[in-house]
């Protein structure tokens, strides 16, 4: 899942080298934290949060396949 988020964020970002994705486990749920350059934050979130919401849906689908729960935080 981490690789999926990183691939999508790097494709969208103007500064792909500044994309950093970390994966942590909290209370049985995988929390994926995405950090991007300040200029790219708007692109990654998208208009009215549509891009971020789409990434969250993809993460949830991947988590269901692995029989776990996952969420995305954009830092």
Number of C-alpha atoms within 10 A of each C-alpha: 17 17 10 13 22 17 14 13 27 18 12 14 19 15 15 16 10 14 18 17 20 14 15 11 11 9 7 10 13 19 18 21 17 20 19 23 17 11 11 20 16 16 17 24 17 15 10 9 12 12 18 20 14 13 19 18 15 15 22 18 16 16 17 12 10 10 9 13 18 23 16 20 13 13 12
